[in-house]
Amino acid sequence: MKIKSHKQLVEEASLEIENLTPEEAKVRLDDNTIFIDIRDIRELWRDGTIENSKHIPRGMLEFWLDPSSHYYKEEFAVSKNKILFCAQGMRSALAAKTLKDMGFTNIAHVKGGFEALKKSNFKVVEVKKK
């Protein structure tokens, strides 16, 4: 049985979504845009996150953003623009493609993820265990 590799899935997703550089993402940040870190919470504890970003664990993304889900969180309203990032941009590319498939039109992701954002002088803040 032949399966698609994760790299192939990411490449295919990247053709269908909006891919932003860190600089393009910075220009887009405004009151109607949410910067969403989809990395695992342990990654945030270890490495921190981008200042003013929101965390949604990748496994909860569709549920927290779907108004019909009992997990829906109003702070992530459908009308808000959303820019996703992960560690290097692979998970966020796949996540953005999934949200596009759900019908979201105001979704993008950061190419290169958290690593690229740090190199572009985004402020990193510590995330403490609760």
Secondary structure, 3 states (H helix, E strand, C coil): CCCCCHHHHHHHHHHHCCEECHHHHHHHCCCCEEEEECCCHHHHHHHCEECCCEECCHHHHHHHHCCCCCCCCHHHCCCCEEEEECCCCHHHHHHHHHHHHHCCCCEEEECCHHHHHHHCCCCEECCCCC
